[in-house]
């Protein structure tokens, strides 16, 4: 007989009840309280920066200073929840789990704190970006990104070694999502190395509302954004399959995951090539 926990698990062996999404956050909290709370904290700060976006629209380089921390807090909030959800499938020693959990927590929290501090400094204390403190913030963020990337690679190795009681299609969605995510990290490294995200024009205000993607030149942030969120998109495709076509075989579900990953990857590559050629996604 199927238990309530079986019904609530997205990606567990057996069929998924569409109502399970309503129970996502309670179950996430049971899977990993620390990362669940971190995700909520980041979403809360995104709301705080949204208020500042409206009430104190300070422009830095022609762009509202609060846009970046809003986007990053939302993105990293979802990332913390995703990693916390993964932990529910792992069967590792308690000490290993603790190292993973706190390593993810520290790298996410420190990077987001650095972004928030820099946004406040840009908005409240105008300055040149060549001070020792600025260099220290940049170095700290780069270090956190590197460590976090290593942690994700570690997670990929774990998911490639064991079953973790996950449905085959869902397991492959997680694996392929992580691979595409790592491509996004490489693109992020490219932007850090060249100290710019725009190709064919300086970084600046000629961009889409809020997203801030360039409308006059190529922008590497588009392919970066798409690839890092593959870890949410591909597993959600499996959930949709289970909800809409619950009678489909495991083989067909896996085929859909592989095809979806291939198309998604092609779109990421296409937007990256477009950016490298200095072509904007949209001209507004």
C-alpha positions as CSV (number, residue, x, y, z in Angstrom):
1,X,0.0,0.0,0.0
2,X,1.4,3.4,-1.0
3,X,2.1,5.6,2.0
4,X,1.6,9.4,2.2
5,X,5.4,9.9,1.9
6,X,5.5,7.8,-1.3
7,X,2.8,10.0,-2.9
8,X,4.5,13.2,-1.9
9,X,7.9,12.3,-3.4
10,X,8.5,13.8,-6.8
11,X,10.8,11.4,-8.6
12,X,10.4,8.5,-6.2
13,X,9.7,5.0,-7.5
14,X,6.0,4.8,-8.5
15,X,3.7,7.5,-9.9
16,X,3.6,11.1,-8.8
17,X,0.4,12.7,-7.5
18,X,0.1,16.2,-9.1
19,X,-1.0,17.5,-5.7
20,X,2.5,16.7,-4.4
21,X,3.6,20.2,-5.5
22,X,1.4,21.6,-2.8
23,X,3.4,19.7,-0.2
24,X,6.8,20.5,-1.7
25,X,7.9,23.0,1.0
26,X,6.8,20.9,4.0
27,X,8.6,17.9,2.6
28,X,11.6,20.0,1.7
29,X,11.8,21.2,5.3
30,X,11.8,17.6,6.4
31,X,14.5,16.7,3.9
32,X,16.9,19.5,4.9
33,X,15.9,22.1,7.4
34,X,19.1,24.2,7.0
35,X,18.9,24.7,3.2
36,X,15.1,25.1,3.3
37,X,15.5,28.0,5.8
38,X,18.4,29.4,3.8
39,X,16.2,29.5,0.6
40,X,13.4,31.3,2.5
41,X,15.9,33.8,3.9
42,X,17.2,34.6,0.4
43,X,13.6,35.0,-1.0
44,X,12.9,37.3,2.0
45,X,16.0,39.4,1.1
46,X,14.9,39.5,-2.5
47,X,11.6,41.0,-1.3
48,X,13.6,43.6,0.8
49,X,15.7,44.6,-2.2
50,X,12.5,44.8,-4.3
51,X,11.2,47.4,-1.9
52,X,14.5,49.4,-2.3
53,X,14.2,48.9,-6.1
54,X,10.9,50.9,-6.0
55,X,11.6,53.3,-3.1
56,X,15.3,54.1,-3.7
57,X,16.0,53.6,-7.4
58,X,19.6,54.5,-7.4
59,X,21.3,54.1,-10.7
60,X,24.8,52.7,-11.0
61,X,26.2,52.7,-14.5
62,X,22.7,53.5,-15.7
63,X,21.2,50.4,-14.1
64,X,19.1,50.2,-10.9
65,X,21.6,49.1,-8.2
66,X,19.1,46.7,-6.6
67,X,18.3,44.5,-9.7
68,X,21.4,42.3,-9.3
69,X,20.8,41.3,-5.6
70,X,17.1,40.7,-6.4
71,X,17.9,38.3,-9.2
72,X,20.7,36.6,-7.3
73,X,18.7,36.1,-4.1
74,X,15.8,34.6,-6.0
75,X,18.1,32.4,-8.1
76,X,20.2,31.2,-5.1
77,X,17.0,30.7,-3.1
78,X,15.8,28.2,-5.6
79,X,19.2,26.7,-5.8
80,X,19.3,26.1,-2.0
81,X,15.9,24.4,-2.2
82,X,17.0,22.2,-5.1
83,X,20.1,21.0,-3.3
84,X,18.1,20.5,-0.1
85,X,15.7,18.4,-2.2
86,X,18.6,16.3,-3.6
87,X,19.7,15.5,0.0
88,X,16.5,13.6,0.5
89,X,17.7,10.9,-1.9
90,X,21.2,10.5,-0.6
91,X,22.2,7.6,1.6
92,X,25.6,8.9,3.0
93,X,27.2,8.8,6.4
94,X,26.0,11.5,8.7
95,X,29.4,13.2,8.8
96,X,29.6,13.3,5.0
97,X,26.1,14.7,4.8
98,X,27.0,17.4,7.4
99,X,30.0,18.4,5.4
100,X,28.0,18.7,2.2
101,X,25.2,20.5,3.9
102,X,27.3,23.1,5.6
103,X,29.6,23.5,2.6
104,X,26.7,24.4,0.4
105,X,25.2,26.7,3.1
106,X,28.5,28.6,3.6
107,X,29.3,29.0,-0.1
108,X,25.8,30.2,-1.0
109,X,25.5,32.5,2.0
110,X,28.9,34.1,1.6
111,X,28.5,34.8,-2.1
112,X,25.0,36.3,-1.7
113,X,26.3,38.4,1.2
114,X,29.1,39.7,-0.9
115,X,26.7,40.7,-3.7
116,X,24.4,42.4,-1.2
117,X,27.2,44.4,0.4
118,X,28.5,45.5,-3.0
119,X,25.0,46.6,-4.0
120,X,24.6,48.7,-0.8
121,X,28.1,50.2,-1.3
122,X,27.3,51.1,-4.9
123,X,24.0,52.7,-4.0
124,X,24.9,54.4,-0.7
125,X,28.6,55.1,-1.0
126,X,29.6,55.8,-4.6
127,X,33.2,54.7,-5.2
128,X,35.6,53.4,-7.8
129,X,35.8,49.6,-8.1
130,X,39.5,49.4,-7.5
131,X,39.7,49.6,-3.7
132,X,41.2,46.8,-1.6
133,X,37.8,46.0,-0.2
134,X,36.3,45.6,-3.7
135,X,39.1,43.3,-4.7
136,X,38.6,41.3,-1.6
137,X,34.9,40.9,-2.3
138,X,35.6,39.8,-5.9
139,X,38.2,37.3,-4.7
140,X,35.8,35.9,-2.0
141,X,33.0,35.5,-4.6
142,X,35.3,33.7,-7.0
143,X,36.5,31.4,-4.3
144,X,32.9,30.5,-3.3
145,X,32.0,29.9,-6.9
146,X,34.9,27.5,-7.3
147,X,34.2,25.6,-4.1
148,X,30.5,25.4,-5.0
149,X,31.3,24.1,-8.4
150,X,33.4,21.3,-6.8
151,X,30.5,20.5,-4.5
152,X,28.2,20.1,-7.4
153,X,30.6,17.9,-9.3
154,X,30.8,15.8,-6.1
155,X,27.0,15.5,-6.1
156,X,27.1,14.5,-9.8
157,X,29.6,11.7,-9.0
158,X,27.3,10.5,-6.1
159,X,24.2,10.5,-8.4
160,X,26.1,8.6,-11.0
161,X,27.3,5.9,-8.6
162,X,24.1,4.9,-6.8
163,X,20.4,4.5,-7.5
164,X,19.1,6.5,-4.5
165,X,15.6,5.0,-4.9
166,X,14.8,7.5,-7.7
167,X,12.7,6.7,-10.7
168,X,15.1,6.2,-13.7
169,X,13.8,9.2,-15.7
170,X,14.0,11.5,-12.7
171,X,17.5,10.3,-11.9
172,X,18.6,11.1,-15.4
173,X,16.9,14.5,-15.3
174,X,19.0,15.3,-12.2
175,X,22.2,14.0,-13.7
176,X,21.8,15.9,-17.0
177,X,20.6,19.0,-15.2
178,X,23.8,19.1,-13.2
179,X,25.9,18.6,-16.3
180,X,24.2,21.6,-18.0
181,X,24.4,23.6,-14.8
182,X,28.2,23.1,-14.8
183,X,28.3,24.5,-18.4
184,X,26.6,27.6,-16.9
185,X,29.3,27.8,-14.2
186,X,31.9,27.8,-17.0
187,X,30.1,30.6,-18.7
188,X,30.1,32.5,-15.4
189,X,33.8,31.9,-15.2
190,X,34.2,33.4,-18.7
191,X,32.4,36.5,-17.6
192,X,34.5,36.9,-14.5
193,X,37.7,36.4,-16.5
194,X,36.8,39.1,-19.1
195,X,35.3,41.4,-16.4
196,X,32.3,41.9,-18.6
197,X,29.1,40.1,-19.7
198,X,28.4,42.1,-22.9
199,X,30.1,41.2,-26.2
200,X,30.3,44.0,-28.8
201,X,29.5,46.9,-26.5
202,X,30.3,48.0,-23.0
203,X,28.1,46.8,-20.1
204,X,25.4,49.4,-19.6
205,X,21.8,50.4,-19.4
206,X,20.7,49.5,-23.0
207,X,18.9,46.4,-21.8
208,X,15.6,44.6,-21.2
209,X,13.5,45.8,-18.3
210,X,14.6,44.1,-15.0
211,X,16.3,41.1,-16.7
212,X,18.9,43.7,-17.8
213,X,20.0,41.6,-20.8
214,X,21.6,43.8,-23.5
215,X,19.4,44.8,-26.4
216,X,22.2,46.2,-28.5
217,X,24.9,43.5,-28.3
218,X,25.6,40.0,-27.2
219,X,25.0,39.1,-23.5
220,X,26.6,36.0,-21.9
221,X,24.2,36.2,-19.0
222,X,21.4,34.7,-21.1
223,X,23.1,31.3,-21.7
224,X,24.4,31.4,-18.1
225,X,20.9,31.9,-16.7
226,X,19.4,29.1,-18.9
227,X,22.1,26.6,-18.0
228,X,22.2,27.1,-14.3
229,X,18.4,26.6,-14.0
230,X,18.5,23.3,-15.9
231,X,18.6,21.6,-12.5
232,X,15.1,22.8,-11.9
233,X,13.7,22.6,-15.5
234,X,14.6,19.0,-16.4
235,X,13.2,17.4,-13.1
236,X,10.0,19.5,-13.6
237,X,9.6,18.0,-17.0
238,X,9.5,14.5,-15.4
239,X,6.9,15.8,-13.0
240,X,4.8,17.1,-15.9
241,X,5.1,13.7,-17.7
242,X,3.9,11.9,-14.6
243,X,1.0,14.3,-14.1
244,X,-0.2,14.3,-17.7
245,X,0.9,10.8,-19.0
246,X,1.1,8.6,-15.9
247,X,0.8,5.4,-18.0
248,X,3.9,6.1,-20.0
249,X,6.6,3.5,-19.6
250,X,10.0,4.2,-17.9
251,X,11.7,3.9,-21.3
252,X,9.5,6.5,-22.9
253,X,9.9,8.8,-19.9
254,X,13.7,8.5,-20.1
255,X,13.6,9.2,-23.9
256,X,11.6,12.4,-23.2
257,X,14.2,13.5,-20.6
258,X,17.1,12.9,-23.1
259,X,15.4,14.7,-25.9
260,X,14.4,17.6,-23.6
261,X,18.0,17.8,-22.3
262,X,19.3,17.8,-25.9
263,X,17.0,20.6,-27.0
264,X,17.7,22.6,-23.9
265,X,21.5,22.2,-24.3
266,X,21.2,23.2,-28.0
267,X,19.3,26.4,-26.9
268,X,22.0,27.2,-24.3
269,X,24.7,26.7,-27.0
270,X,22.8,28.8,-29.5
271,X,22.4,31.7,-27.0
272,X,26.1,31.5,-26.1
273,X,27.1,31.6,-29.8
274,X,24.7,34.4,-30.4
275,X,26.3,36.4,-27.5
276,X,29.8,35.7,-28.7
277,X,28.9,37.1,-32.1
278,X,27.7,40.3,-30.4
279,X,24.0,39.6,-31.3
280,X,21.3,40.5,-28.8
281,X,18.6,38.0,-28.0
282,X,16.0,40.8,-28.7
283,X,16.3,44.3,-30.0
284,X,14.0,46.7,-28.2
